[in-house]
Amino acid sequence: MMIMKNSLVSLFILFIFAGYTQAIPFARGKVEAGKVSFNKHKCNSCHASMLGGDGSKIFTRNEHKIKTPESLSTQIRSCSTNLGLMMFEEEEENLGAYLNKQYYKFK
């Protein structure tokens, strides 16, 4: 009975601490592979056509809508789907890692 009680207490503590830990954004992503995808899919050209001039301003403008790693993932998936890029999850993760390192700096 005592062992079961200790196990339950340990499990409870583990769940509490698990809520306080955060995964590193795009931890499985490979930055260099993300840069290759960014260039291969001509992301900057598309952004330039939307904003005019330097397409990278889409990442640094004051009113950018990407505020969290989750919203960046959602936006990458949306671009991939809407533009028919047919990126696999791994490529999206790589692209997220590249964009995060280059522009967003989420921790």
C-alpha atoms as a printed R data frame, in Angstrom:
    type eleno elety resid chain resno      x      y       z
1   ATOM     1    CA   MET     A     1  0.000  0.000   0.000
2   ATOM     2    CA   MET     A     2  2.859  2.380   0.898
3   ATOM     3    CA   ILE     A     3  4.607  1.723  -2.432
4   ATOM     4    CA   MET     A     4  1.436  2.536  -4.339
5   ATOM     5    CA   LYS     A     5  1.004  5.784  -2.378
6   ATOM     6    CA   ASN     A     6  4.619  6.810  -3.090
7   ATOM     7    CA   SER     A     7  4.141  5.985  -6.767
8   ATOM     8    CA   LEU     A     8  1.021  8.128  -6.959
9   ATOM     9    CA   VAL     A     9  2.773 11.035  -5.242
10  ATOM    10    CA   SER     A    10  5.732 10.723  -7.616
11  ATOM    11    CA   LEU     A    11  3.403 10.611 -10.597
12  ATOM    12    CA   PHE     A    12  1.531 13.687  -9.357
13  ATOM    13    CA   ILE     A    13  4.787 15.626  -8.948
14  ATOM    14    CA   LEU     A    14  5.899 14.592 -12.433
15  ATOM    15    CA   PHE     A    15  2.664 15.941 -13.933
16  ATOM    16    CA   ILE     A    16  3.052 19.229 -12.096
17  ATOM    17    CA   PHE     A    17  6.587 19.768 -13.373
18  ATOM    18    CA   ALA     A    18  5.672 18.618 -16.858
19  ATOM    19    CA   GLY     A    19  3.302 21.573 -17.088
20  ATOM    20    CA   TYR     A    20  6.147 23.983 -16.386
21  ATOM    21    CA   THR     A    21  8.540 22.687 -19.003
22  ATOM    22    CA   GLN     A    22  8.315 23.971 -22.522
23  ATOM    23    CA   ALA     A    23  9.595 22.288 -25.607
24  ATOM    24    CA   ILE     A    24 12.187 24.184 -27.565
25  ATOM    25    CA   PRO     A    25 10.457 25.513 -30.691
26  ATOM    26    CA   PHE     A    26 11.345 23.520 -33.796
27  ATOM    27    CA   ALA     A    27 13.832 21.404 -31.818
28  ATOM    28    CA   ARG     A    28 13.737 18.650 -34.436
29  ATOM    29    CA   GLY     A    29 14.177 21.102 -37.306
30  ATOM    30    CA   LYS     A    30 17.416 21.512 -39.195
31  ATOM    31    CA   VAL     A    31 18.180 25.185 -39.841
32  ATOM    32    CA   GLU     A    32 20.285 24.644 -42.983
33  ATOM    33    CA   ALA     A    33 17.654 22.348 -44.505
34  ATOM    34    CA   GLY     A    34 15.041 25.011 -43.704
35  ATOM    35    CA   LYS     A    35 17.094 27.626 -45.524
36  ATOM    36    CA   VAL     A    36 17.268 25.324 -48.554
37  ATOM    37    CA   SER     A    37 13.461 24.946 -48.478
38  ATOM    38    CA   PHE     A    38 12.999 28.706 -48.088
39  ATOM    39    CA   ASN     A    39 15.046 29.286 -51.235
40  ATOM    40    CA   LYS     A    40 13.675 26.279 -53.157
41  ATOM    41    CA   HIS     A    41 10.077 27.397 -52.680
42  ATOM    42    CA   LYS     A    42 10.971 31.045 -53.380
43  ATOM    43    CA   CYS     A    43  9.324 32.196 -50.149
44  ATOM    44    CA   ASN     A    44 11.045 35.579 -50.251
45  ATOM    45    CA   SER     A    45  9.812 36.237 -53.803
46  ATOM    46    CA   CYS     A    46  6.231 35.550 -52.777
47  ATOM    47    CA   HIS     A    47  6.558 37.834 -49.763
48  ATOM    48    CA   ALA     A    48  8.129 40.547 -51.926
49  ATOM    49    CA   SER     A    49  5.173 40.390 -54.305
50  ATOM    50    CA   MET     A    50  2.835 40.857 -51.326
51  ATOM    51    CA   LEU     A    51  4.767 43.747 -49.757
52  ATOM    52    CA   GLY     A    52  6.863 45.118 -52.575
53  ATOM    53    CA   GLY     A    53 10.610 45.374 -52.239
54  ATOM    54    CA   ASP     A    54 12.335 43.227 -49.651
55  ATOM    55    CA   GLY     A    55 10.226 40.156 -48.865
56  ATOM    56    CA   SER     A    56 11.968 39.602 -45.537
57  ATOM    57    CA   LYS     A    57 10.146 42.655 -44.169
58  ATOM    58    CA   ILE     A    58  7.150 40.389 -43.701
59  ATOM    59    CA   PHE     A    59  9.002 38.883 -40.736
60  ATOM    60    CA   THR     A    60 10.210 42.107 -39.148
61  ATOM    61    CA   ARG     A    61  7.355 44.580 -39.674
62  ATOM    62    CA   ASN     A    62  5.736 45.970 -36.540
63  ATOM    63    CA   GLU     A    63  2.310 44.540 -37.305
64  ATOM    64    CA   HIS     A    64  3.480 40.991 -38.073
65  ATOM    65    CA   LYS     A    65  0.949 38.459 -36.856
66  ATOM    66    CA   ILE     A    66  3.368 35.707 -35.876
67  ATOM    67    CA   LYS     A    67  3.822 35.960 -32.106
68  ATOM    68    CA   THR     A    68  4.302 32.321 -31.068
69  ATOM    69    CA   PRO     A    69  5.981 29.184 -32.427
70  ATOM    70    CA   GLU     A    70  2.525 27.657 -32.862
71  ATOM    71    CA   SER     A    71  1.336 30.527 -35.053
72  ATOM    72    CA   LEU     A    72  4.518 30.231 -37.137
73  ATOM    73    CA   SER     A    73  3.853 26.516 -37.650
74  ATOM    74    CA   THR     A    74  0.267 27.277 -38.631
75  ATOM    75    CA   GLN     A    75  1.392 29.928 -41.123
76  ATOM    76    CA   ILE     A    76  3.994 27.629 -42.684
77  ATOM    77    CA   ARG     A    77  1.379 24.894 -43.079
78  ATOM    78    CA   SER     A    78 -1.073 27.400 -44.559
79  ATOM    79    CA   CYS     A    79  1.441 28.639 -47.128
80  ATOM    80    CA   SER     A    80  2.385 25.066 -48.012
81  ATOM    81    CA   THR     A    81 -1.247 24.073 -48.495
82  ATOM    82    CA   ASN     A    82 -2.476 27.216 -50.259
83  ATOM    83    CA   LEU     A    83  0.458 27.320 -52.662
84  ATOM    84    CA   GLY     A    84  0.457 23.575 -53.338
85  ATOM    85    CA   LEU     A    85  4.044 23.179 -52.107
86  ATOM    86    CA   MET     A    86  3.273 19.737 -50.694
87  ATOM    87    CA   MET     A    87  5.827 19.979 -47.876
88  ATOM    88    CA   PHE     A    88  6.084 17.083 -45.492
89  ATOM    89    CA   GLU     A    89  5.970 17.750 -41.747
90  ATOM    90    CA   GLU     A    90  9.762 17.389 -41.516
91  ATOM    91    CA   GLU     A    91 10.309 20.083 -44.150
92  ATOM    92    CA   GLU     A    92  7.847 22.387 -42.367
93  ATOM    93    CA   GLU     A    93  9.743 21.799 -39.102
94  ATOM    94    CA   ASN     A    94 13.037 22.618 -40.855
95  ATOM    95    CA   LEU     A    95 11.570 25.793 -42.329
96  ATOM    96    CA   GLY     A    96 10.259 26.788 -38.902
97  ATOM    97    CA   ALA     A    97 13.714 26.229 -37.393
98  ATOM    98    CA   TYR     A    98 15.283 28.425 -40.063
99  ATOM    99    CA   LEU     A    99 12.738 31.237 -39.730
100 ATOM   100    CA   ASN     A   100 12.929 31.095 -35.960
101 ATOM   101    CA   LYS     A   101 16.712 31.368 -35.951
102 ATOM   102    CA   GLN     A   102 16.782 34.034 -38.659
103 ATOM   103    CA   TYR     A   103 13.890 36.272 -37.570
104 ATOM   104    CA   TYR     A   104 11.705 35.292 -34.634
105 ATOM   105    CA   LYS     A   105 14.068 34.030 -31.918
106 ATOM   106    CA   PHE     A   106 11.350 32.121 -29.995
107 ATOM   107    CA   LYS     A   107 12.706 30.233 -26.969
